Amino acid sequence: MVKLFAVGEESTHVVGDGRCPECWEEYPAPCPCGGLMHAGGGDEDPDEVEWPTTQCDRCGRSEEEIE
C-alpha cells in the first residue's frame, strides 16, 4: 500500500520511496533519523533562486531544523 504525505503544499510525496517522483532532483536524501528527506516546491529569495521545502517522511523535520 502506498502512503502519501505532504511537503509544503504538495501532498503527493511517497513515504519510503527513494525514487519519489514528486521530489526535486537529488532528493529524497537520507535523514539522520533513518527516514528520507523529501523536497518540493519552495520559496524564492531576492536573487530569484528557488529553495525547496524539505521534510522527512519519518521524523517530520526539515533540513533547516536538523542543521
N, C-alpha and C positions, 0 to 999 in steps of 0.2 A: 504494500500500500504506500503510495506517495504522500508525504506530508509536506505541506507548503507553509511558509512563514513570510512575514513582511520585513522588508528592509526599506526604511523610509516609507514612501507611499506605495511601493511595489510589493504586492502580497503574492508573488508568483515564484519565489525562490524555493528550491527543493532542499529540504533538510538532509544532510548526509551525502549529497551528490557532489563529488569532486569535480564534476563537469557541468555544474548548474548552468543551464542555457541562458538564464536571466542575468548572470554576473558579468561585470566588466572583465576585460582581458586581464590575465594574471590572477584572477580570483576564480573560485574560492581559494583562500590560503589557509594554512594550518593556524589554529589558535592555540595559545599556551594551555588552555583547558582540555585540549584534545578534540574540540569541535572544528568546524570550518567557518572561516571568516568570509562572509558573502559581501558583495559590493553592488550598489545600484545607483540610480540617478542621484546627483548630488547638488552642491552649491557652486556658484561661480564666484571667484574672487575678483577684485578690481582689475586685474590684468586679463580677465576673461578666461582664466584657467579653470576648468571644471574639476572639482574634487568629489570623489564618490562618498556616498553614505555607506557605512560599513556596519555589520552586525554579525555576531557569532551565532550559529544555529544551535549551540549547546548552552553557553552561559549568558547569551544575550548582550554582551558588552560590545562596544565599538572599538576600533583600533585606537582611537583617542583615549578612551577610558583605560585601556591596557597600558599605554605608554605613560 
